[in-house]
Amino acid sequence: MKSDFLARNHPAYWAFLAHRVSGVLLSLFLPLHFWALGRALQGEAGLDAFLRWSEQPLVKFAETALVVLLAAHFAGGLRLLALEFLAWRDWQKGLLALAAGVTLGAGLLFLLNVT
């Protein structure tokens, strides 16, 4: 039982979990994205109404969360590719921290540009 806890407290487990959770949350976002694209197909008035609605602060926060999710999923995918095609070395543990930093940095840059 103790070994299960130790395995779940490893940085690679948290990277795995972030990749899976970000993928699920991004898939839940897709219907809203397709709905927004559908508004554009219905005409200019529908798209303009949607774009006005998207200027709300809560929507801007959600956009920032979306960028962080995309960056986390991208970084997790790159990590998986590295695990598949490269031999594991101790220095690769640092890549987990680097991926997390890049993920948060992408979200911060997006947030600073939005406001």
C-alpha positions in Angstrom: 0.0 0.0 0.0 2.8 2.4 0.8 4.5 1.8 -2.6 1.2 2.9 -4.3 1.4 6.2 -2.4 5.0 6.7 -3.3 4.3 6.0 -7.0 1.6 8.6 -7.0 3.8 11.2 -5.3 6.4 11.0 -8.1 6.7 13.9 -10.5 6.2 11.7 -13.5 2.8 10.6 -12.1 1.8 14.3 -11.7 2.9 14.9 -15.3 0.8 12.0 -16.5 -2.2 13.2 -14.5 -1.8 16.8 -15.9 -1.7 15.4 -19.5 -4.8 13.2 -19.0 -6.9 15.9 -17.2 -5.9 18.6 -19.7 -6.9 16.3 -22.5 -10.3 15.5 -21.0 -11.0 19.2 -20.3 -10.0 20.2 -23.8 -12.4 17.6 -25.2 -15.2 19.1 -23.1 -14.4 22.5 -24.6 -14.8 21.2 -28.2 -18.6 21.4 -28.3 -18.5 25.0 -27.2 -15.9 25.8 -29.9 -18.0 24.2 -32.6 -21.0 26.1 -31.4 -19.1 29.3 -31.6 -18.0 28.4 -35.2 -21.6 27.7 -36.0 -22.6 31.2 -34.9 -20.2 32.5 -37.5 -21.9 30.4 -40.2 -25.4 31.8 -39.2 -24.4 35.3 -40.1 -22.6 38.4 -39.0 -25.2 39.4 -36.3 -24.9 36.0 -34.5 -21.1 36.2 -34.5 -21.0 39.8 -33.4 -23.3 38.9 -30.5 -21.0 36.1 -29.5 -17.9 38.2 -29.7 -19.5 40.9 -27.5 -20.4 38.2 -25.0 -16.8 36.9 -25.1 -15.5 40.3 -23.7 -16.7 39.4 -20.2 -14.0 39.0 -17.6 -15.0 35.5 -16.7 -14.7 34.5 -20.4 -11.3 36.1 -20.5 -10.3 34.1 -17.5 -11.6 30.9 -19.2 -9.6 31.7 -22.3 -6.4 31.9 -20.1 -7.3 28.6 -18.5 -7.8 27.2 -22.0 -4.3 28.4 -23.1 -2.8 26.8 -20.0 -4.6 23.5 -20.7 -3.4 23.6 -24.3 0.2 24.2 -23.2 0.0 21.5 -20.5 -1.3 19.0 -23.0 1.3 20.0 -25.6 4.1 19.7 -23.0 2.7 16.3 -21.8 2.6 15.1 -25.4 6.2 16.1 -26.0 7.2 14.3 -22.8 5.5 11.1 -24.0 7.3 11.4 -27.3 10.6 11.8 -25.5 9.8 8.7 -23.3 9.0 6.7 -26.4 12.0 7.6 -28.5 14.7 8.6 -26.1 16.5 6.6 -23.5 15.6 7.7 -19.9 18.3 9.7 -18.2 18.4 11.5 -14.9 18.5 14.9 -16.5 15.0 14.2 -18.0 13.5 14.7 -14.6 14.4 18.4 -15.0 12.3 18.4 -18.2 9.2 17.9 -16.1 9.9 21.1 -14.2 10.7 22.9 -17.4 7.5 21.7 -19.1 5.5 22.9 -16.1 7.3 26.3 -16.2 6.6 26.7 -19.9 3.0 25.8 -19.4 2.5 28.4 -16.7 4.6 30.9 -18.7 2.4 30.5 -21.7 -0.7 31.2 -19.6 0.9 34.2 -18.0 1.9 35.7 -21.3 -1.6 35.2 -22.7 -3.1 36.7 -19.6 -0.8 39.8 -19.8 -1.7 40.2 -23.5 -5.4 39.9 -22.9 -5.7 42.6 -20.4 
